[in-house]
Amino acid sequence: MDEAIEEIYKYFVQEKQFRRDLTTKVEREIDATYGEEWKEMEKKQQERQKEKAFRIAFEAEKCGFIKGFQYAVRLFMSGR
């Protein structure tokens, strides 16, 4: 079932506005988390950290989507 939900998620993620919104949120969180430390990093180090943060954020978003979808299906099946 997870694979089917993941396919739905992939379709959902293709929407440009979704990616733009998540990207903006992640960039804001990077700024808030690193603060002044971010400005002191070399560009190459910033890019590596940003890439890691985005990978984690997108994976967490996908996991949340799948869990939420599963929960919604269970609620629907229970008749609540």
C-alpha positions as CSV (number, residue, x, y, z in Angstrom):
1,M,0.0,0.0,0.0
2,D,2.9,2.4,0.8
3,E,4.1,2.1,-2.8
4,A,0.7,3.2,-4.2
5,I,0.6,6.1,-1.7
6,E,4.1,7.0,-2.7
7,E,3.0,7.2,-6.4
8,I,0.2,9.6,-5.4
9,Y,2.7,11.6,-3.4
10,K,5.1,11.8,-6.5
11,Y,2.2,13.1,-8.5
12,F,1.3,15.6,-5.8
13,V,5.0,16.8,-5.5
14,Q,5.2,17.6,-9.3
15,E,3.0,20.6,-8.6
16,K,5.3,23.6,-8.9
17,Q,3.6,25.6,-6.1
18,F,4.0,22.7,-3.7
19,R,7.8,22.6,-4.3
20,R,8.1,26.4,-4.2
21,D,6.3,26.5,-0.8
22,L,8.4,23.8,0.7
23,T,11.6,25.3,-0.7
24,T,10.7,28.7,0.8
25,K,9.9,27.1,4.2
26,V,13.2,25.1,4.3
27,E,15.3,28.1,3.3
28,R,13.7,30.2,6.1
29,E,14.3,27.4,8.6
30,I,18.0,27.1,7.5
31,D,18.4,30.8,8.0
32,A,16.7,30.7,11.5
33,T,18.7,27.6,12.5
34,Y,22.1,28.7,11.4
35,G,21.8,32.4,12.0
36,E,25.1,34.2,11.9
37,E,27.0,30.9,11.6
38,W,25.5,30.6,8.1
39,K,27.0,33.8,7.0
40,E,30.4,32.7,8.2
41,M,30.4,29.5,6.2
42,E,32.1,29.1,2.9
43,K,29.8,28.8,-0.1
44,K,30.7,25.2,-0.7
45,Q,29.9,24.3,3.0
46,Q,26.6,26.3,2.7
47,E,25.6,24.3,-0.4
48,R,26.4,20.9,1.3
49,Q,24.4,21.9,4.4
50,K,21.5,23.2,2.3
51,E,21.5,20.0,0.2
52,K,21.3,17.8,3.4
53,A,18.6,20.0,4.9
54,F,16.5,19.7,1.7
55,R,17.0,15.9,1.5
56,I,15.8,15.5,5.1
57,A,12.9,18.0,4.6
58,F,11.6,16.3,1.5
59,E,11.9,12.8,3.0
60,A,10.1,14.0,6.1
61,E,7.4,15.6,4.0
62,K,6.9,12.4,2.1
63,C,6.7,10.3,5.3
64,G,4.2,12.7,6.7
65,F,2.1,12.5,3.6
66,I,2.1,8.7,3.6
67,K,1.2,8.5,7.3
68,G,-1.5,11.1,6.9
69,F,-3.0,9.3,3.9
70,Q,-2.9,5.9,5.8
71,Y,-4.7,7.5,8.7
72,A,-7.3,9.0,6.4
73,V,-8.0,5.7,4.8
74,R,-8.3,4.0,8.2
75,L,-10.8,6.7,9.3
76,F,-12.7,6.3,6.1
77,M,-12.8,2.5,6.5
78,S,-13.9,2.7,10.1
79,G,-16.9,4.8,9.1
80,R,-16.1,7.7,11.4
